[in-house]
Amino acid sequence: MESFELHAPDSAALADAARHWRAAYVHIPFCARRCPYCDFAVVTPDEQVGPHRRYVDALVSEIGMEPHWQPLDALFIGGGTPSQLEPDQLALVIAALAERFGFAAHHEVTMEANPEDWDAETADGFLAAGVNRVSFGVQSFDATVLASLGRLHNAEQAVDAVHVAKAAGFDSVNIDLIYGAVGETVASWRATVERGLATEPDHVSMYSLTVEPGTALSRAVAAGAPAPDDDDLADKYELGSEMMDRAGLVRYEVSNFARPGATVRYNMTAWAQGEYLAFGLGAHGHREQVRRRNVRRLSAYLDMVESGNRPQAGADRIGGWSREVERVFLGIRRAAGVEAGSAGAQLLAGADGQRLVGAGILSDDWGRLRVLRPLLTDEVSRAVLSLSP
């Protein structure tokens, strides 16, 4: 990878490079069951339409419909649960992308996986398929919290999965953690972070539990179940961030922490307003200033692709002022911040910007905006989105 990426997880130079990277997202929707907090395009066993191979074949066909492009610097295979596929099935998808677009030198291929799907044979299979980075949906190492989140693995399986992946030779291993679940105390959150860090991951993504409309969690909260508490979430974020820093994982985005050299290229491309293709159920992409989204219903996706049609649900052209506002909106999530540009200059000149700077939430460092208090990034985001030309 480039030399600037070896010194720090984020920098202005890295952002400049990421703006020109090319990436792709592939969605694998299959899950053993739907987690109560999840609002992604997910297909459980009782909702499947045909075998997994039918979906894989549709993905390969959809990839073939996309106009040729530059070689890919990053590929992210998310879900759902990509590890529900067999390695040879995922290999077909990666091979189709390689044939259609090619991969750049030092490219990154990430797949998400659940710990209960993972063993040495599986790891070797996905490595041979072309995956070089794996992200485990660990979420917690506490049995009570795992149950409340609807997860099927236990703490021991999560630890074993990370160890197996590292032994297999993946370039980078990530663990996802969620804080704020019912039954989680500050002490149990601390224990989860400690146990996660003890596995020596290269990267950690740390998310607050969010109540999304239409989920089982939102229905439970509407019926009287406790919602995540803002003060509790803030305390746990600060605790987790401090523990990451002491362990040598540096925050480079609000929720993402990495060791030097382990910054995620796909993430950086998206936050730099770079371009990325998207394939699969409900996938969102960005190419040539157009943001496209695919249909979310499996039967519709399969019918459209198998009929020779691209499975788009809609597309929006993002240009002019909207694109400038979006650039700042995305960039302020990063620790290195974003060039102010015309939207940032308007923010700083207005009452909202002056209040945010005065409160020590936002800084203007020689024309570069940075959020100094990551927990309040959403407050800055709202101010950015309120800007008008």
N, C-alpha and C positions, 0 to 999 in steps of 0.2 A: 504494500500500500504506500501512498505518498508519504513523504517524510513528515509533513505537518500533522498527519494523523497519529504519528507515534508519540508525539509530545504531550498532547492533551486531548480529552474526548471532544472538545468543541473549541472553535476559534473562528475568527472572521475569514481566514484563508480557507478553512474547511467548508464554511458555508458557501463561499464563492465557487469552490470546486463542485459541491453537491448540486448547485443550481444547474450544472451542465451534465450531471450523471443521467443515465437512463435506467429505469427500473420497471418492474412488473409485479403485479399481485395476482395470485391464483387462489380462488376460494374453494375449499373442500368442506362441504356443509355437514357431513355425517357426524353424528354424536350418539353415544349410547343412550343418553337422555339429556333433556334440556335443563340447564342450570337455572335456578329461579331468578337470577339477576340478568340473564342474557337476553339481548334484543337483536342479536345477529341473525342472518339467514341460516337457519339450522334445520337439519332433517334427522328425525329420530327413526328407529327401525320401523315403527308403525306408519311412518309417513313416506317411506321409500317408494320409488317408482322404478322397479327393475334392479338389477345388481349394480354394484359399484362400478363395474367395468363399463356399463352403459354411460355413466356420467363421465368417466375418464375419456371415452371415445368422443363424447360431445365436447369436452374441453379441447382435445386435440383438433377437432374440426373448427371450433371457435378461434383457436390460435391461428389456424390457416386462413381465416377470413380477414385477419388484421393486416393492413398494408405493411410492407417491409419497413424496417427501422434500423436504427443504430444498434450495435451490440449492447447487451444489458450489463450494467454494472452491479445490479442487485435484483434479486428475485425473493419475494416473500410469499410463502405458501401458508395461508392461514385458514381459519375455520370458525365454527366447526372444529373438527379434529382430523387434521391430515394424517395422523398416525393410525386412523381407522382404515386407510388404504394399505394394500400390500406394497412393499418396496418396488416390485417390478411394475406395479400400476403407476406409481408416482414417477418412476423412471421414464415412462412413455410421455408424460407431460413435460418433464424437463428436456427430454430429447426433442420434442416438437418445438419448444422454445429455442433450443440451440440451433435447430435446422432453419427456423424461420428468421431469427434475429441474430443468433450468435451470442457469445458471452465475452465481455471484455476481460483483459488480464486482471488478476486480483479480484475477480467477481465474488459476490456473496450470494449464497443460496440458503435461505432460512426456511425451516419448517417448524410449525407448532406441533407439540406432542403432549399427550397425557401420560403421566408416570406409569399408570397401570398397563399401558400398551407396550412398554419398553423393556427389552432385554438385549443381551449381547448380540444375538442373531439379528434382531430387528435393527439395532444400531448399525451393524455392518452392512445390512441390506440397503438402508437409506443412504449411508455414506457412499456405497457403490453406485447408487442411483444418481448421485451428483449433489447431494445436500452437504454443505460444509459448516452449517450453523444450526443449532437446535434450541428451541425455546419451549421450556416445560411449563404447563399450566399448574404450578404447585399450589398457589393461592395461600396456603397456610400449612403449618406443621402441627396444628392443634386439632385433635379429633373432634371436639365439639364444634369448632368453627368450620371444619371441613364438612361436617354433617349439615350445618345450617346453610352452607353454600351449595349443597347438593353434589359434592364431589365424590367420586367413587374410589379414589386411592387413599392410602394411609401415609403417614409420615415416613415410614421405613421405605415404602415404594418410591417416594419422591427422592429420598437420599440416594437410594440405589440407582435410580434413573440417571441422576447427574453424574455419579461415579462411573457408570457404564459408558455414558456419552464421552466423558473425558478420556477414559481408557481407550475408547475406539478411535480417537484421534480427530474429533471435530475441531475446527479452528476456534470456535467460540460456543459457549454454553450459557444460556440465559435462564433465569427463573422468574416467573411472574408471581407477585404477591399482592393480596388484597387486604386492606385494613378497614375496620369499621363494621364488621359483621356482628350479628346477634351472638352473644355469648363470649365475645372477645374482650378481654380486659387489657389494660396497658401492659400488665405483666406477661400475659400470654402473647401479645403482639411482640414484645421484646424477645421472648423465647423463640418465636417464629423467625424473627430476623436473625437472631444468633445462630439458629440451626441452619438457616439458609446460607448465611455467610460461611459457616463451617464447611460447607461443600465446595467452597472456593469457586463460585461462578465467575465468569468473565464479565457478566452483565446482569443487572437486576432491573426489572420494571415493577414499580410499586404504585398501585392504583387504589384510590378510595372506592368503597362500595357505593355505587350510584343507583338510585331508584329510577329505572327507565320505564316510560309509559308502555303498557301492554304486556309487561312481564308478570310472572307469578309473584315476584317481590312487590311490585307496585300494587297488585290486588290485595296482598296481605297487609300492606301498610294502610291501604284505604279501608280495610276491615278492622283496623285498630292495632296492628302489630307495630312495634317501635321502628321508627325510621332512623337511619344513621344520624348521629348527633354532630353538628358542625364543630363544636369545641373538642369533642373526642377525636374527630378526624384530624383536626389541626395538631393536637398533641401527638398523635401517632405518626403523622407525617414528619413533624420535627424530630421525633425520636428516631424514626427510621432513617431520615437523612443524616443525622449525626452519626449513626452507627455505620452507614455506608461510607461516609467520609473517613472514619477511623480505620475502616477495613481497606481503604485504598480505591474504592469505587467513587468516581467523581460524577456529580450531577451535571448532565449536559442538556437536559430538558426537564420540564417540571417533574415528570414521573420516571425518568430513565437515568440510570447510573452505570458507568462503565469503567473498566480498567483501561489504561492507555492502549490504543490499538483496537479496542473492542466496540467502538462506536458503530451503531447499526447504519449501514449505507442506505438501506431502504427508507428508514425513518428520516435520515438527514435529507434525502432527496425530496420527500414530501414537505418537510418544514421549510426547505429553501425554495418552495414553489416550483420544484423541478417536475419533469414529466414522467409519468408511469402508466403503463398499460394495465388493463384489468380483465381477468377472465374468470368465468364461473358465476354461480348463483349469487345475486345481490352485490357483485363486485363493483367498485367505483374506480374510475381511472381519470387521468388528466393528460391530454395530448393536444398540442397546437392550440392552446388557450381554450380548449373545450373540455368540460368535465362531464363524463358519461357515467351512467349507472345501469346495471343489468337488472332484469326482472328477479323477483325474490321467490317466486313459486316454482318448485322443481319441475312439475309437469309442463308448465309454460316454457321454461328454459329448454328442456329437452325437445319439446315439439318445435320450437323456433329454430334451434340449431340443426336438428335433424331434417328440417325443411329447407336448409340452406340459408337461413336468415340470421343476422346478428341479433342476439337476445337483449337488445337495449330497451330499458323502460323509459329513458329520457336522456336529454343532453342539454347543457347550458354553456353558452359562450361567455367566458369571463375576460373582459377586456377593459381598457381605459381605467377609469377611476375605481371600478369594482376590483379590478386586478391589483391595483396599487394598495387598496385597503386590505385585500386578502393577503398580500405579501407581508404586510406589517403584522396582521392578525396571526399568521402562521409563525413568523420569525420571532416574535416576542416570547414564545414558549421556550426558546433555546437559551441556555446559560450565556452564550456569547452575544445574544441579542440580535438586532437587525438594523441595517442602515435606515435612518429616519425617512429619507425621501420626502416627497410632497405630502403624503398622508401623515407621516410622523411629525413633520414640521407643523402641520395644521393642528395635530393633537397637542403639541407642546405650547402652541400659541393660545389655545383655548383654555377655558376655566377648568375642564376636567384634567387636562394635562398638567396645568400648574398646580392643581390640588394634589395629583398623584406624585409629582416631583417634590412638592413641599412636605408631603407625608412620608417621604423616604421609600415610596413603593416603586417609583420609576426613576431612572437616571438617563441623562443625555450626555454621553461620553464622546465629545467631538463628532456629533452627528450620528451616533449609534445609540439606539434605544435598548435599555436592559431593564428587566424587572428584577428588583432587588429583594423582593419578598415573594418567592414562588407561590406561596399559598394564596396570594391575591392576584394571580395572573388573570383569573376570570374577570376581575374588576377592571383591569386594564383592557382586556379583550372587549368588554362591553363598550368602553369609551372609544375604542378603535372602530367598532362596527357602527357607532352612532355618527361617524364623520360623514360629511356630504361635500360634494365638489363645489 
